[in-house]
Amino acid sequence: MRVVLGFLLILVSFSLLPAGQGSGEEVVDRIVAVVEKEPIFLSEVDDALEEDLYVRSMRGEPLPKDSSELQALRREILEGVIERRIVIAKARKEGLEVTRTEVEDALDEWMADLMEAAGSEAAFNLELERQGMTLQDFKAQYRKDIEEQLLVSRFMTQAFRDVAVDERRLREFYDSKYDSIPAIPEVVGLAHIIIIPRVPPEAEDQAIARIEDAVRMLEGGEPFEAVARRASEDILTRDQGGLIGTVRLEDLQPSLAEIAAGLEPGDISDPARTPYGIEIVKLDARQGGAYTLRHIFVKLQPSRSDTARAARMAYEIRDRIAAGESFEALAREYSDDPDTRENGGYVGEIEVDALDTAYRNALAGLEPGEVSDVVRTGRGFQIVKLVSRTASRKPNFDEAKGWIRNVIEARMREALFDEWLEEARQEIYVKRMEF
């Protein structure tokens, strides 16, 4: 197993544990190897083993049959961890580094993949709660792993980028291994009408008036904490004077993080709209990347009746389409998507596998030109029109060349890596302990 060759995308729910874990035994951590001056602990190896067992079980792959096979797998994983550490040590010797921004962007992308794998953000958060973890805990646990993976990837790209595959070799692969080449996925052209539940104007006016009252109290000299206790509608922070706590910006909702980033200690923001309401934010203190924040929050979210009103409108529009009215004309008049409204709701061509389950279900059985029933999604109530459908098919040679080149180059890089690793082992200090 090569730890250096990619991310394990599912790390959240482990049902199979290494020997001695989950059985009530006390596990004493210890060093099992050293690379340069960096120790590798038994817990690190067993964590990687746990992940490997879980992924194998999810894929239906064979699991170790007994303790001797499990120990052999543990040793194999240790070698993978050592390989990774050798690469990291070599990369650092050559002055390679990754920025905090790159790490956070990669971490956010990885989190999105995990949420999709879990089925939804809510399901993912429920799994974290089951394990007694917060989102902040989870990100902190894997931030170093992500940073190291980026460093490894950067080094591998630079060290083994000079590989080339000629046309003849591409053609030989295409002719001899045609069955292994993945098909071009099914693609659909879509248009939609979306009706988003809205807060009525009178409710918005009330929220604005409430936040304006809070601003006047602050301008009149009342302490922020006192105003938060009187005016804020966040029941989790109100009694603590609006105290959100000490957090990192990356763990905040993006619009709130943007507000906080523009403040200096003691500053109070202007009122700002966020996805859930209107907020005034105060920065109590900042130490490094940790921000201690308070806020005054006034809720501005659709009620049940607002949601029901949006649903009724969507069903009325669907009935009008069924009666013969133009989908495109109704999209231009009613859709709440400003990016597609003027184009009659046309979204574009999308791979079917990239669509959410709700969309795939809505499109099942539709022919080009037909319109779905009303679909409830996270954004609102949608009516989807299937504009076109291009079936999955095997690619011709020109279409497959890019994929084939990537496969062959990856194999060439792996062979080069094996040669490089043997040389690096002579330069990088490695010591293994019995375990």
Order of alpha helices (4+ residues) and beta strands (2+ residues): beta-beta-alpha-alpha-alpha-alpha-alpha-alpha-beta-alpha-alpha-beta-alpha-beta-beta-beta-alpha-alpha-beta-alpha-beta-beta-alpha-beta
